């Protein structure tokens, strides 16, 4: 029983991964980014492929190694900047979705079918933006500089050469991952701004097309057309009072 339950959970996990990956791929293509499905599935690009440098005739290995460390640090700073922007956009998107959810039953109940359709479409686009932003924080492939057993017998010069090439590979991997995340952020921002524009346009159109007097009259008509609500507002019928004296 436990094995069957685990198999069902695994299938659900893989199905969810495929759906979210396909959603991100379609969003990026609609946004206008030429991207392969394999890149979305891997969560990174493969445009930067640094080849190992030939350091046989190097003169100042220390300076080159320091420059490679600086490049790796700059790549990490760029990632942090993009991450902060995604956090801000995710906060704004969540707030807008919450506000729309609170106001939709009362103030955004449009009379026209096309306005209702547009509102549903805008909510779907906004939800898609939030899903894309959540994919930004998904665990992806990355590299880091590490040491292994093969580095033990190396002398100081060869060890620095090895570390230099590793820093370059890590920088390229980080930049490839950041380039992909930047495209995710741009697509999510496009969806957010599109949804915000549609919602703002619908609210403005509703205010211009329907005056407060018209809304009040519509509410009164709906109340009169509902016998149960009318009886509820009238309250229970009281007992019949005593008859008065007949006049002269």
Backbone bond lengths (Angstrom), bond angles and torsions (degrees), N, CA, C in turn:
res aa  C-N    CA-C-N  psi(-1)  N-CA   C-N-CA  omega(-1)  CA-C   N-CA-C  phi
1 X - - - 1.460 - - 1.528 111.15 -
2 X 1.340 115.20 -41.88 1.462 119.19 179.63 1.527 110.92 -64.92
3 X 1.347 116.01 -37.35 1.467 119.56 179.70 1.530 110.93 -65.99
4 X 1.333 116.94 -39.13 1.466 120.52 179.09 1.525 110.09 -66.45
5 X 1.336 115.68 -43.06 1.465 119.77 179.42 1.523 111.01 -62.70
6 X 1.344 117.01 -40.43 1.454 120.86 178.00 1.518 111.43 -66.48
7 X 1.332 116.78 -38.34 1.469 119.93 178.13 1.529 111.12 -64.66
8 X 1.333 116.83 -38.75 1.466 120.20 177.67 1.524 110.71 -64.89
9 X 1.329 116.57 -42.20 1.460 120.18 178.13 1.523 111.55 -63.90
10 X 1.333 116.69 -39.24 1.468 120.11 178.61 1.524 111.25 -64.47
11 X 1.327 116.08 -43.02 1.461 119.10 179.08 1.529 111.01 -64.39
12 X 1.322 116.22 -39.29 1.460 119.56 177.49 1.525 110.93 -64.40
13 X 1.338 116.53 -39.80 1.468 120.11 179.25 1.526 111.12 -63.60
14 X 1.327 116.88 -46.26 1.466 119.50 -178.72 1.530 111.10 -68.36
15 X 1.336 117.02 -36.46 1.461 119.35 177.29 1.526 110.65 -64.58
16 X 1.327 116.48 -41.60 1.460 119.67 178.45 1.520 110.64 -64.33
17 X 1.321 117.70 -40.31 1.465 121.11 178.42 1.520 111.11 -61.38
18 X 1.330 116.89 -42.85 1.465 119.92 -179.87 1.524 111.20 -66.65
19 X 1.335 117.21 -39.53 1.463 120.48 -179.13 1.524 110.13 -65.61
20 X 1.323 117.03 -45.97 1.465 120.37 -178.71 1.527 110.63 -66.84
21 X 1.333 116.93 -39.71 1.463 120.20 178.16 1.527 111.02 -64.29
22 X 1.331 116.79 -43.39 1.461 120.07 178.19 1.525 111.11 -64.35
23 X 1.333 116.68 -37.42 1.466 120.30 178.25 1.527 111.05 -64.11
24 X 1.331 116.35 -43.81 1.465 119.82 178.16 1.532 110.90 -64.93
25 X 1.314 117.24 -39.90 1.468 120.73 179.63 1.530 110.89 -63.32
26 X 1.337 116.96 -46.10 1.466 120.05 179.63 1.526 111.44 -65.18
27 X 1.330 116.41 -38.04 1.463 119.34 179.13 1.522 111.10 -64.58
28 X 1.320 116.82 -43.41 1.463 120.06 179.33 1.520 111.62 -65.78
29 X 1.312 117.49 -36.77 1.466 119.83 178.39 1.522 111.28 -70.20
30 X 1.347 117.47 -39.55 1.460 120.29 176.57 1.523 110.06 -64.86
31 X 1.323 116.58 -36.95 1.456 120.51 178.24 1.526 111.52 -65.24
32 X 1.350 116.32 -24.69 1.463 120.40 176.89 1.511 114.26 112.14
33 X 1.321 118.03 12.88 1.458 121.56 -178.91 1.514 109.77 -92.35
34 X 1.319 115.34 125.66 1.462 120.86 174.87 1.528 107.89 -79.08
35 X 1.310 116.34 108.55 1.455 121.32 -174.30 1.513 108.89 -144.70
36 X 1.304 116.51 147.34 1.456 122.04 178.01 1.528 110.20 -90.52
37 X 1.322 115.43 150.12 1.460 119.44 179.44 1.527 111.24 -62.89
38 X 1.321 115.71 -32.46 1.468 119.41 179.12 1.527 111.45 -65.09
39 X 1.341 117.30 -33.77 1.465 120.04 177.45 1.526 111.33 -66.10
40 X 1.342 116.34 -40.99 1.466 119.83 178.12 1.525 110.18 -65.75
41 X 1.307 116.39 -40.53 1.460 120.22 179.52 1.519 111.63 -65.50
42 X 1.341 116.79 -37.95 1.458 120.27 178.58 1.523 112.95 -79.07
43 X 1.323 116.77 -21.30 1.460 120.36 -179.82 1.514 113.53 75.61
44 X 1.310 117.01 24.52 1.461 120.96 179.82 1.518 109.29 -163.73
45 X 1.321 115.09 160.21 1.453 121.05 173.28 1.526 109.65 -93.31
46 X 1.324 114.84 170.49 1.466 120.41 177.60 1.526 110.02 -128.37
47 X 1.344 115.86 29.44 1.466 119.88 -176.10 1.521 112.36 -75.64
48 X 1.317 117.27 -31.98 1.469 121.29 -179.13 1.519 108.48 -98.41
49 X 1.324 115.32 112.07 1.469 120.94 179.32 1.529 108.95 -128.61
50 X 1.317 117.21 85.21 1.468 118.90 -177.70 1.525 111.23 -73.22
51 X 1.301 115.33 134.49 1.469 120.17 174.74 1.517 109.09 -90.35
52 X 1.328 118.26 146.91 1.470 120.31 -179.59 1.532 111.40 -58.06
53 X 1.312 115.28 135.28 1.461 120.48 179.78 1.525 110.74 -76.04
54 X 1.308 115.08 142.18 1.464 120.65 173.81 1.530 108.39 -84.83
55 X 1.312 115.79 111.81 1.464 121.64 -173.63 1.522 112.49 -111.48
56 X 1.316 116.80 27.55 1.466 119.05 -179.18 1.522 111.88 -68.66
57 X 1.336 116.79 -33.56 1.455 120.24 -176.79 1.530 112.18 -108.18
58 X 1.318 117.49 25.42 1.452 121.11 -178.13 1.528 110.13 -68.65
59 X 1.309 116.52 143.57 1.468 122.35 -179.44 1.533 111.89 -104.05
60 X 1.332 115.99 -40.86 1.460 119.55 -176.25 1.526 108.39 -129.60
61 X 1.316 115.53 83.76 1.448 120.86 -176.37 1.524 111.25 -69.53
62 X 1.330 117.38 -30.91 1.466 120.55 -178.12 1.526 111.46 -64.74
63 X 1.320 116.81 -42.95 1.461 120.10 179.67 1.522 110.99 -66.00
64 X 1.317 116.79 -41.78 1.462 120.12 179.02 1.527 111.15 -64.69
65 X 1.320 116.44 -39.78 1.462 119.43 178.53 1.529 110.97 -65.53
66 X 1.312 116.24 -39.72 1.464 119.75 178.15 1.525 111.06 -65.51
67 X 1.331 117.14 -38.72 1.460 120.35 177.81 1.527 110.89 -65.36
68 X 1.298 117.56 -37.85 1.469 120.15 178.12 1.525 110.62 -65.46
69 X 1.326 117.06 -36.30 1.470 120.12 176.99 1.534 110.54 -66.57
70 X 1.328 115.62 -39.47 1.466 119.36 178.33 1.529 110.46 -63.97
71 X 1.324 117.19 -41.35 1.469 120.48 178.75 1.523 111.18 -62.60
72 X 1.326 116.62 -41.37 1.457 119.97 177.94 1.535 110.92 -65.10
73 X 1.318 116.34 -39.30 1.464 119.74 177.06 1.519 112.27 -64.59
74 X 1.335 117.03 -38.87 1.462 120.23 177.56 1.531 111.53 -65.65
75 X 1.327 116.06 -36.60 1.465 119.34 177.39 1.523 110.86 -65.27
76 X 1.322 117.02 -38.94 1.466 120.06 178.06 1.523 111.34 -68.55
77 X 1.338 117.47 -37.29 1.465 120.10 176.90 1.526 110.80 -64.61
78 X 1.320 116.78 -40.23 1.468 119.93 177.57 1.523 110.69 -61.80
79 X 1.332 117.28 -40.79 1.462 120.67 177.20 1.520 110.88 -61.63
80 X 1.316 117.19 -41.49 1.464 120.72 -179.11 1.530 111.65 -64.78
81 X 1.339 116.62 -38.19 1.464 119.78 178.64 1.523 110.70 -63.76
82 X 1.322 116.47 -45.28 1.466 120.24 179.43 1.527 110.32 -64.95
83 X 1.320 117.29 -38.18 1.463 120.69 178.72 1.522 111.75 -62.63
84 X 1.322 116.79 -42.52 1.473 120.18 178.13 1.531 111.14 -62.24
85 X 1.326 116.74 -40.36 1.463 119.57 178.47 1.525 111.04 -64.35
86 X 1.328 117.02 -38.90 1.461 120.15 178.96 1.525 111.23 -67.35
87 X 1.318 116.91 -37.44 1.468 119.75 177.33 1.524 110.77 -63.01
88 X 1.329 116.51 -41.87 1.460 120.10 178.78 1.525 111.17 -64.20
89 X 1.337 116.73 -44.95 1.465 120.18 -179.63 1.523 111.19 -66.58
90 X 1.327 117.49 -36.42 1.461 120.62 177.88 1.523 110.81 -65.09
91 X 1.325 117.13 -38.98 1.466 120.65 176.96 1.524 111.15 -63.91
92 X 1.333 116.71 -45.98 1.462 120.30 179.74 1.530 111.41 -64.33
93 X 1.326 116.26 -41.37 1.463 119.57 179.32 1.521 112.13 -64.22
94 X 1.324 117.10 -41.10 1.465 120.37 179.07 1.519 111.04 -66.19
95 X 1.336 116.53 -40.39 1.468 119.84 177.95 1.529 111.35 -63.81
96 X 1.331 116.51 -44.07 1.464 119.77 179.84 1.516 111.18 -63.94
97 X 1.327 117.20 -40.23 1.462 120.25 178.47 1.526 110.65 -64.59
98 X 1.344 116.72 -38.98 1.456 119.55 176.93 1.516 112.64 -66.29
99 X 1.331 117.00 -41.70 1.467 120.57 178.89 1.527 110.50 -64.14
100 X 1.308 116.99 -42.79 1.472 120.19 178.73 1.526 110.14 -64.21
101 X 1.331 117.06 -39.58 1.459 119.71 178.05 1.515 113.10 -64.23
102 X 1.324 117.41 -33.46 1.466 120.77 178.55 1.520 112.59 -77.04
103 X 1.337 116.63 -38.14 1.461 120.32 -175.17 1.513 113.61 -88.05
104 X 1.324 117.43 -19.40 1.462 119.71 -174.30 1.529 113.41 -60.06
105 X 1.337 119.85 -45.06 1.470 117.68 -178.07 1.526 113.54 -63.93
106 X 1.340 118.65 -29.57 1.462 120.54 -173.87 1.523 112.73 -101.47
107 X 1.335 115.18 -55.81 1.459 119.23 -167.09 1.523 113.40 -101.50
108 X 1.314 117.12 -15.20 1.464 119.04 -177.95 1.520 112.25 -111.34
109 X 1.339 116.79 20.83 1.465 120.86 177.02 1.531 107.99 -82.37
110 X 1.316 115.93 86.95 1.455 121.09 -173.71 1.523 110.58 -75.79
111 X 1.323 115.30 148.66 1.455 121.01 178.56 1.521 112.19 -79.15
112 X 1.321 117.45 -38.84 1.471 121.50 -176.51 1.523 110.30 -76.34
113 X 1.320 115.41 141.57 1.453 120.35 179.92 1.528 111.16 -68.19
114 X 1.334 116.13 -35.93 1.466 118.03 -179.13 1.523 110.91 -68.54
115 X 1.329 117.41 -31.99 1.458 119.98 177.03 1.527 110.62 -71.40
116 X 1.315 117.28 -37.48 1.462 120.26 175.76 1.524 110.93 -64.78
117 X 1.332 114.92 -41.41 1.461 118.32 178.03 1.521 112.49 -62.87
118 X 1.340 115.98 -42.65 1.458 119.69 177.59 1.521 112.14 -64.43
119 X 1.336 116.51 -38.16 1.466 118.97 178.63 1.524 111.25 -65.18
120 X 1.322 117.25 -40.71 1.469 120.19 176.97 1.527 110.39 -64.61
121 X 1.331 115.64 -41.55 1.467 119.57 178.03 1.527 111.35 -62.28
122 X 1.343 117.32 -42.39 1.467 121.09 179.96 1.523 111.11 -63.92
123 X 1.336 116.66 -40.88 1.464 119.91 178.61 1.523 110.32 -64.57
124 X 1.337 116.46 -39.67 1.459 119.58 177.12 1.523 112.32 -63.78
125 X 1.325 117.20 -41.37 1.465 121.57 178.27 1.528 110.35 -64.77
126 X 1.335 116.48 -40.75 1.462 120.24 178.88 1.529 111.07 -65.90
127 X 1.314 116.46 -41.76 1.467 119.77 176.77 1.524 111.32 -63.69
128 X 1.324 116.03 -36.97 1.466 120.13 176.76 1.525 111.10 -63.36
129 X 1.344 117.12 -39.17 1.462 120.40 177.69 1.524 111.28 -61.66
130 X 1.327 116.53 -40.41 1.464 120.11 179.52 1.521 110.69 -66.90
131 X 1.323 117.13 -39.42 1.471 120.07 177.88 1.530 110.57 -63.52
132 X 1.325 117.15 -42.51 1.463 120.92 178.76 1.522 110.72 -62.48
133 X 1.324 116.76 -40.98 1.465 119.95 178.84 1.529 111.34 -66.89
134 X 1.306 117.23 -35.70 1.462 119.53 176.52 1.530 110.90 -66.89
135 X 1.332 116.84 -32.28 1.468 119.50 174.83 1.522 111.49 -64.97
136 X 1.335 116.62 -26.64 1.462 120.71 178.41 1.523 110.69 -58.89
137 X 1.334 116.21 -36.92 1.456 120.64 -176.69 1.530 112.40 -92.03
138 X 1.317 116.24 10.48 1.451 119.80 175.92 1.526 109.87 -70.44
139 X 1.316 115.79 152.51 1.463 120.23 179.45 1.527 108.84 -72.83
140 X 1.324 116.73 124.07 1.456 121.59 -179.03 1.515 112.22 -123.22
141 X 1.302 114.39 -178.73 1.453 120.21 179.68 1.521 110.08 -77.66
142 X 1.322 114.91 139.17 1.457 120.56 177.79 1.522 108.58 -156.08
143 X 1.314 115.54 165.90 1.466 121.34 -179.48 1.516 109.20 -126.23
144 X 1.319 115.13 154.60 1.450 121.52 174.83 1.523 109.10 -144.43
145 X 1.309 115.67 155.63 1.463 121.22 -179.23 1.528 108.94 -76.35
146 X 1.304 115.77 127.33 1.463 120.91 179.85 1.527 109.29 -142.70
147 X 1.293 115.45 166.32 1.466 122.96 178.84 1.518 109.57 -112.82
148 X 1.326 115.40 147.65 1.455 119.87 176.92 1.517 109.59 -133.66
149 X 1.312 115.45 -174.37 1.457 120.40 -174.43 1.522 112.56 -66.38
150 X 1.310 118.19 -28.55 1.463 120.62 -179.05 1.520 112.70 -68.08
151 X 1.340 117.26 -17.87 1.455 119.91 -179.44 1.533 112.89 -82.24
152 X 1.314 116.75 -13.15 1.475 119.71 -174.73 1.526 112.04 -63.69
153 X 1.343 120.13 -47.24 1.475 118.46 -176.81 1.526 114.95 -80.01
154 X 1.324 118.57 -2.39 1.461 120.64 -176.96 1.530 110.25 -73.37
155 X 1.325 114.19 145.18 1.465 117.86 174.25 1.525 109.46 -80.39
156 X 1.316 116.98 -179.72 1.449 121.11 -173.63 1.524 111.95 -62.76
157 X 1.314 117.45 -42.20 1.459 121.07 -176.55 1.523 111.16 -67.56
158 X 1.331 117.18 -48.17 1.462 120.60 -179.23 1.526 111.86 -67.35
159 X 1.334 116.99 -32.59 1.449 119.71 177.34 1.533 110.83 -65.83
160 X 1.315 116.67 -41.08 1.462 120.31 177.93 1.524 110.98 -65.58
161 X 1.338 116.58 -37.63 1.461 119.44 177.17 1.528 110.96 -63.30
162 X 1.330 115.25 -42.59 1.463 119.16 178.82 1.526 111.32 -64.33
163 X 1.319 116.71 -42.97 1.460 120.38 178.95 1.528 111.84 -65.35
164 X 1.328 116.86 -34.80 1.455 120.96 178.19 1.522 110.84 -60.99
165 X 1.328 116.86 -48.43 1.467 119.90 179.89 1.529 111.54 -66.70
166 X 1.329 117.02 -32.64 1.462 119.29 178.66 1.537 111.03 -69.04
167 X 1.313 116.06 -39.15 1.451 119.31 175.92 1.531 111.10 -62.16
168 X 1.318 116.71 -39.27 1.463 120.24 179.19 1.533 110.78 -66.27
169 X 1.327 116.89 -41.04 1.470 119.30 178.07 1.525 111.43 -65.98
170 X 1.314 116.96 -41.16 1.464 120.16 178.23 1.525 111.23 -65.01
171 X 1.327 116.83 -37.78 1.466 120.18 177.90 1.523 110.84 -63.36
172 X 1.336 116.07 -44.23 1.465 119.96 179.52 1.528 111.04 -64.27
173 X 1.328 117.02 -42.98 1.467 120.29 178.77 1.526 111.52 -63.60
174 X 1.324 116.76 -41.26 1.457 120.44 178.65 1.520 111.48 -65.45
175 X 1.313 117.15 -41.56 1.464 120.39 179.26 1.525 111.43 -67.17
176 X 1.340 117.42 -37.80 1.463 120.09 176.98 1.529 110.87 -62.14
177 X 1.331 115.75 -43.88 1.461 120.43 178.45 1.531 110.69 -65.36
178 X 1.327 117.21 -42.26 1.463 120.82 -179.76 1.522 111.22 -66.29
179 X 1.341 117.64 -38.98 1.470 120.38 177.02 1.520 111.02 -59.08
180 X 1.324 116.78 -41.37 1.467 120.51 178.27 1.524 110.62 -65.83
181 X 1.335 117.50 -43.43 1.456 120.99 179.93 1.526 111.89 -65.32
182 X 1.331 116.42 -33.03 1.466 119.99 176.68 1.532 110.22 -63.65
183 X 1.313 117.09 -41.23 1.465 119.93 178.16 1.523 111.08 -65.98
184 X 1.332 117.35 -37.70 1.460 120.26 174.98 1.528 110.82 -60.99
185 X 1.326 115.59 -43.66 1.464 120.13 -179.79 1.530 110.92 -63.45
186 X 1.325 117.12 -42.61 1.458 120.29 -179.62 1.522 111.48 -64.78
187 X 1.336 116.68 -41.44 1.458 119.79 178.54 1.528 110.98 -65.79
188 X 1.335 117.13 -41.52 1.466 120.48 178.38 1.525 111.03 -65.49
189 X 1.326 117.33 -39.32 1.460 120.50 177.86 1.519 110.62 -64.80
190 X 1.326 117.18 -39.30 1.461 121.39 177.13 1.533 110.63 -61.01
191 X 1.328 117.03 -44.39 1.464 120.85 178.72 1.527 111.10 -65.12
192 X 1.328 116.41 -42.06 1.463 120.13 -179.56 1.527 111.08 -62.77
193 X 1.322 116.80 -48.02 1.464 120.13 -179.54 1.527 111.40 -65.77
194 X 1.332 117.16 -35.75 1.466 119.57 177.91 1.522 110.66 -65.05
195 X 1.342 116.47 -45.52 1.463 119.82 179.25 1.524 111.16 -64.33
196 X 1.337 116.32 -41.47 1.465 119.82 179.35 1.524 111.03 -63.04
197 X 1.324 117.60 -40.66 1.464 121.32 178.85 1.519 111.68 -64.52
198 X 1.329 116.52 -43.25 1.467 120.14 -179.45 1.528 110.61 -65.19
199 X 1.331 116.64 -45.37 1.469 120.13 -179.00 1.527 110.50 -63.73
200 X 1.331 116.99 -44.56 1.462 119.95 179.09 1.527 110.83 -63.04
201 X 1.325 117.48 -40.31 1.458 120.50 178.24 1.518 112.18 -64.93
202 X 1.338 116.80 -39.30 1.464 119.52 178.92 1.528 111.43 -66.84
203 X 1.324 116.66 -42.15 1.468 119.70 179.27 1.527 110.54 -64.09
204 X 1.327 116.72 -43.24 1.463 119.98 178.88 1.523 111.21 -64.81
205 X 1.322 116.97 -41.57 1.462 119.88 178.76 1.524 111.30 -64.64
206 X 1.329 116.03 -38.63 1.459 119.53 179.04 1.523 111.42 -65.53
207 X 1.328 116.57 -38.51 1.465 119.40 178.31 1.524 112.25 -68.05
208 X 1.330 116.80 -35.19 1.456 120.12 -179.39 1.523 112.67 -77.25
209 X 1.337 116.18 -33.82 1.462 120.53 -176.13 1.528 112.64 -83.69
210 X 1.326 117.01 -30.61 1.460 120.77 -175.96 1.524 109.58 -120.28
211 X 1.312 116.38 116.20 1.457 120.85 176.62 1.528 109.36 -82.09
212 X 1.337 118.51 162.26 1.469 120.29 177.43 1.519 112.81 -57.75
213 X 1.361 117.47 -35.84 1.463 119.87 178.94 1.523 111.37 -64.03
214 X 1.336 116.18 -40.56 1.461 119.64 178.45 1.519 111.34 -64.38
215 X 1.342 117.00 -41.17 1.455 120.44 178.66 1.525 111.26 -64.16
216 X 1.347 117.07 -40.10 1.460 120.45 178.61 1.525 111.09 -64.46
217 X 1.344 115.75 -42.67 1.461 120.00 179.02 1.525 111.10 -64.13
218 X 1.322 116.81 -38.43 1.466 120.07 178.87 1.521 110.85 -65.65
219 X 1.335 117.24 -39.68 1.459 120.60 178.97 1.531 110.44 -65.10
220 X 1.353 116.30 -40.93 1.469 120.09 179.01 1.521 110.53 -63.46
221 X 1.324 117.17 -41.55 1.469 119.88 178.42 1.523 111.18 -63.07
222 X 1.335 116.81 -40.93 1.456 119.69 178.95 1.522 111.41 -64.86
223 X 1.334 116.41 -37.23 1.466 119.03 179.22 1.528 110.31 -67.22
224 X 1.345 117.03 -43.71 1.452 120.15 -179.91 1.518 112.70 -66.88
225 X 1.320 116.60 -28.50 1.461 119.86 -179.55 1.520 112.66 -80.11
226 X 1.322 117.97 -7.26 1.461 121.62 -178.93 1.525 108.31 -110.38
227 X 1.327 118.86 100.48 1.478 120.48 -177.28 1.524 112.16 -61.79
228 X 1.323 117.94 -38.73 1.460 119.79 -178.51 1.526 111.01 -63.31
229 X 1.344 116.42 -43.03 1.457 119.44 178.83 1.522 111.11 -67.62
230 X 1.336 117.54 -36.66 1.461 120.62 178.31 1.526 111.52 -63.28
231 X 1.335 115.98 -44.26 1.458 119.63 178.05 1.518 111.88 -65.26
232 X 1.348 115.74 -34.77 1.454 118.88 178.54 1.527 111.11 -66.24
233 X 1.330 116.61 -40.93 1.460 119.61 178.84 1.528 111.60 -68.96
234 X 1.345 118.40 -33.78 1.454 121.04 178.77 1.521 112.21 -69.93
235 X 1.315 115.55 -31.13 1.450 118.90 -177.91 1.512 111.84 88.71
236 X 1.334 116.99 173.60 1.473 119.97 -179.22 1.523 111.54 -68.27
237 X 1.308 114.34 147.48 1.451 120.51 -179.98 1.516 109.61 -75.11
238 X 1.342 117.31 129.81 1.453 120.94 -178.84 1.519 113.05 -79.57
239 X 1.341 115.25 171.72 1.464 120.88 178.65 1.534 110.34 -70.72
240 X 1.286 114.85 150.73 1.457 120.25 179.84 1.529 110.25 -71.34
241 X 1.307 116.88 131.48 1.458 120.69 -178.25 1.524 113.00 -76.59
242 X 1.353 115.53 170.26 1.450 121.11 179.33 1.538 111.31 -72.10
243 X 1.296 114.56 148.18 1.455 119.30 178.08 1.528 110.24 -75.47
244 X 1.292 116.88 140.77 1.456 121.50 179.08 1.540 111.27 -81.08
245 X 1.310 114.97 172.08 1.458 120.17 178.55 1.520 110.54 -70.15
246 X 1.328 113.39 145.68 1.467 118.75 179.01 1.521 109.04 -73.20
247 X 1.274 113.89 132.40 1.462 118.43 -179.77 1.515 112.82 -69.58
248 X 1.321 115.95 159.09 1.453 121.50 178.68 1.532 111.56 -77.23
